[in-house]
Amino acid sequence: MLSLKKCRELLGETGKKWTDEKIEQVRNYLMKLARINVEIIRNLKTKRDEASSNNV
């Protein structure tokens, strides 16, 4: 997970204006989105692999 300091750097000018709490909220939200995306990709890969093994 990115540190608050790194998040603040990546946010640039916005990072200078936001509180630590706001940055943590955004960071946590983005981490949840990333986990969802990883799960979707894994599920799609599993389905694709199952479909290709059924075609053999």
OpenMM code with the backbone's topology and positions (N, CA, C; nanometers):
from openmm import Vec3, app, unit

residues = "MET LEU SER LEU LYS LYS CYS ARG GLU LEU LEU GLY GLU THR GLY LYS LYS TRP THR ASP GLU LYS ILE GLU GLN VAL ARG ASN TYR LEU MET LYS LEU ALA ARG ILE ASN VAL GLU ILE ILE ARG ASN LEU LYS THR LYS ARG ASP GLU ALA SER SER ASN ASN VAL".split()
positions = [
    Vec3(0.0847, -0.1173, 0.0000),
    Vec3(0.0000, 0.0000, 0.0000),
    Vec3(0.0900, 0.1246, 0.0000),
    Vec3(0.0475, 0.2241, -0.0707),
    Vec3(0.1229, 0.3488, -0.0774),
    Vec3(0.1128, 0.4252, 0.0550),
    Vec3(0.2220, 0.4855, 0.0921),
    Vec3(0.2219, 0.5695, 0.2126),
    Vec3(0.1446, 0.6981, 0.1848),
    Vec3(0.1034, 0.7641, 0.2917),
    Vec3(0.0364, 0.8935, 0.2761),
    Vec3(0.1282, 0.9934, 0.2065),
    Vec3(0.2553, 0.9880, 0.2403),
    Vec3(0.3522, 1.0789, 0.1794),
    Vec3(0.3568, 1.0583, 0.0280),
    Vec3(0.3614, 0.9314, -0.0164),
    Vec3(0.3669, 0.9020, -0.1597),
    Vec3(0.2361, 0.9420, -0.2276),
    Vec3(0.1241, 0.9162, -0.1631),
    Vec3(-0.0058, 0.9563, -0.2185),
    Vec3(-0.0106, 1.1073, -0.2364),
    Vec3(0.0366, 1.1786, -0.1367),
    Vec3(0.0363, 1.3253, -0.1409),
    Vec3(0.1226, 1.3732, -0.2581),
    Vec3(0.2384, 1.3093, -0.2778),
    Vec3(0.3259, 1.3438, -0.3902),
    Vec3(0.2550, 1.3200, -0.5239),
    Vec3(0.1900, 1.2053, -0.5365),
    Vec3(0.1214, 1.1700, -0.6613),
    Vec3(0.0040, 1.2627, -0.6904),
    Vec3(-0.0582, 1.3132, -0.5847),
    Vec3(-0.1720, 1.4039, -0.6014),
    Vec3(-0.1291, 1.5453, -0.6411),
    Vec3(-0.0026, 1.5756, -0.6246),
    Vec3(0.0471, 1.7074, -0.6635),
    Vec3(-0.0163, 1.8185, -0.5819),
    Vec3(-0.0665, 1.9213, -0.6513),
    Vec3(-0.1260, 2.0371, -0.5830),
    Vec3(-0.2460, 1.9962, -0.4978),
    Vec3(-0.3235, 1.9019, -0.5464),
    Vec3(-0.4397, 1.8553, -0.4701),
    Vec3(-0.3946, 1.7944, -0.3379),
    Vec3(-0.2847, 1.7198, -0.3411),
    Vec3(-0.2327, 1.6573, -0.2195),
    Vec3(-0.1935, 1.7572, -0.1136),
    Vec3(-0.1582, 1.8757, -0.1559),
    Vec3(-0.1221, 1.9803, -0.0593),
    Vec3(-0.2450, 2.0358, 0.0112),
    Vec3(-0.3603, 2.0257, -0.0529),
    Vec3(-0.4844, 2.0826, 0.0005),
    Vec3(-0.5629, 1.9832, 0.0861),
    Vec3(-0.5525, 1.8542, 0.0538),
    Vec3(-0.6325, 1.7533, 0.1219),
    Vec3(-0.5735, 1.7154, 0.2570),
    Vec3(-0.6620, 1.6796, 0.3498),
    Vec3(-0.6189, 1.6304, 0.4808),
    Vec3(-0.5712, 1.4860, 0.4678),
    Vec3(-0.4993, 1.4401, 0.5694),
    Vec3(-0.4569, 1.2996, 0.5722),
    Vec3(-0.5775, 1.2069, 0.5636),
    Vec3(-0.6836, 1.2447, 0.6338),
    Vec3(-0.8050, 1.1612, 0.6350),
    Vec3(-0.8637, 1.1488, 0.4939),
    Vec3(-0.8704, 1.2579, 0.4212),
    Vec3(-0.9248, 1.2565, 0.2854),
    Vec3(-0.8373, 1.1695, 0.1944),
    Vec3(-0.7079, 1.1828, 0.2076),
    Vec3(-0.6167, 1.1029, 0.1254),
    Vec3(-0.6328, 0.9545, 0.1588),
    Vec3(-0.6456, 0.9231, 0.2870),
    Vec3(-0.6672, 0.7834, 0.3271),
    Vec3(-0.7970, 0.7290, 0.2695),
    Vec3(-0.9031, 0.8093, 0.2711),
    Vec3(-1.0314, 0.7655, 0.2157),
    Vec3(-1.0192, 0.7347, 0.0668),
    Vec3(-0.9550, 0.8232, -0.0060),
    Vec3(-0.9389, 0.8032, -0.1505),
    Vec3(-0.8493, 0.6824, -0.1769),
    Vec3(-0.7408, 0.6717, -0.1022),
    Vec3(-0.6493, 0.5578, -0.1178),
    Vec3(-0.7225, 0.4263, -0.0911),
    Vec3(-0.8009, 0.4206, 0.0156),
    Vec3(-0.8747, 0.2986, 0.0489),
    Vec3(-0.9776, 0.2649, -0.0581),
    Vec3(-1.0450, 0.3654, -0.1093),
    Vec3(-1.1435, 0.3438, -0.2162),
    Vec3(-1.0758, 0.2870, -0.3403),
    Vec3(-0.9631, 0.3452, -0.3775),
    Vec3(-0.8908, 0.2977, -0.4960),
    Vec3(-0.8365, 0.1562, -0.4762),
    Vec3(-0.7953, 0.1234, -0.3541),
    Vec3(-0.7497, -0.0126, -0.3252),
    Vec3(-0.8644, -0.1126, -0.3410),
    Vec3(-0.9832, -0.0745, -0.2966),
    Vec3(-1.0990, -0.1620, -0.3130),
    Vec3(-1.1311, -0.1829, -0.4604),
    Vec3(-1.1256, -0.0757, -0.5385),
    Vec3(-1.1489, -0.0879, -0.6827),
    Vec3(-1.0455, -0.1787, -0.7478),
    Vec3(-0.9216, -0.1655, -0.7055),
    Vec3(-0.8148, -0.2500, -0.7607),
    Vec3(-0.8405, -0.3969, -0.7284),
    Vec3(-0.8823, -0.4255, -0.6052),
    Vec3(-0.9117, -0.5652, -0.5677),
    Vec3(-1.0267, -0.6209, -0.6507),
    Vec3(-1.1281, -0.5403, -0.6734),
    Vec3(-1.2413, -0.5838, -0.7562),
    Vec3(-1.1938, -0.6144, -0.8972),
    Vec3(-1.1109, -0.5267, -0.9528),
    Vec3(-1.0596, -0.5487, -1.0880),
    Vec3(-0.9760, -0.6753, -1.0967),
    Vec3(-0.8932, -0.7001, -0.9971),
    Vec3(-0.8118, -0.8220, -0.9961),
    Vec3(-0.9021, -0.9448, -0.9928),
    Vec3(-1.0048, -0.9407, -0.9110),
    Vec3(-1.0966, -1.0542, -0.9024),
    Vec3(-1.1696, -1.0772, -1.0351),
    Vec3(-1.2128, -0.9708, -1.0988),
    Vec3(-1.2801, -0.9829, -1.2288),
    Vec3(-1.1858, -1.0454, -1.3306),
    Vec3(-1.0632, -0.9980, -1.3347),
    Vec3(-0.9657, -1.0519, -1.4299),
    Vec3(-0.9393, -1.1993, -1.4025),
    Vec3(-0.9250, -1.2352, -1.2765),
    Vec3(-0.9037, -1.3770, -1.2414),
    Vec3(-1.0221, -1.4624, -1.2846),
    Vec3(-1.1433, -1.4136, -1.2608),
    Vec3(-1.2624, -1.4887, -1.2999),
    Vec3(-1.2703, -1.5048, -1.4509),
    Vec3(-1.2402, -1.3995, -1.5240),
    Vec3(-1.2427, -1.4077, -1.6696),
    Vec3(-1.1371, -1.5057, -1.7203),
    Vec3(-1.0200, -1.5026, -1.6604),
    Vec3(-0.9134, -1.5941, -1.7001),
    Vec3(-0.9542, -1.7386, -1.6717),
    Vec3(-1.0129, -1.7623, -1.5554),
    Vec3(-1.0575, -1.8971, -1.5201),
    Vec3(-1.1620, -1.9465, -1.6191),
    Vec3(-1.2592, -1.8610, -1.6516),
    Vec3(-1.3631, -1.8993, -1.7484),
    Vec3(-1.3026, -1.9275, -1.8846),
    Vec3(-1.2077, -1.8438, -1.9261),
    Vec3(-1.1431, -1.8624, -2.0561),
    Vec3(-1.0647, -1.9931, -2.0570),
    Vec3(-0.9933, -2.0208, -1.9484),
    Vec3(-0.9154, -2.1440, -1.9400),
    Vec3(-1.0058, -2.2662, -1.9403),
    Vec3(-1.1188, -2.2582, -1.8693),
    Vec3(-1.2143, -2.3689, -1.8674),
    Vec3(-1.2743, -2.3921, -2.0051),
    Vec3(-1.3078, -2.2823, -2.0730),
    Vec3(-1.3660, -2.2944, -2.2068),
    Vec3(-1.2659, -2.3556, -2.3047),
    Vec3(-1.1405, -2.3175, -2.2967),
    Vec3(-1.0413, -2.3710, -2.3897),
    Vec3(-1.0098, -2.5165, -2.3579),
    Vec3(-1.0169, -2.5573, -2.2310),
    Vec3(-0.9908, -2.6982, -2.1979),
    Vec3(-1.1090, -2.7857, -2.2382),
    Vec3(-1.2280, -2.7288, -2.2447),
    Vec3(-1.3454, -2.8039, -2.2885),
    Vec3(-1.3468, -2.8232, -2.4400),
    Vec3(-1.2744, -2.7388, -2.5104),
    Vec3(-1.2705, -2.7457, -2.6564),
    Vec3(-1.1649, -2.8440, -2.7065),
    Vec3(-1.0885, -2.9015, -2.6164),
    Vec3(-0.9811, -2.9929, -2.6581),
    Vec3(-1.0334, -3.1299, -2.6819),
] * unit.nanometer
topology = app.Topology()
chain = topology.addChain("A")
for resn in residues:
    res = topology.addResidue(resn, chain)
    for name in ("N", "CA", "C"):
        topology.addAtom(name, app.Element.getBySymbol(name[0]), res)
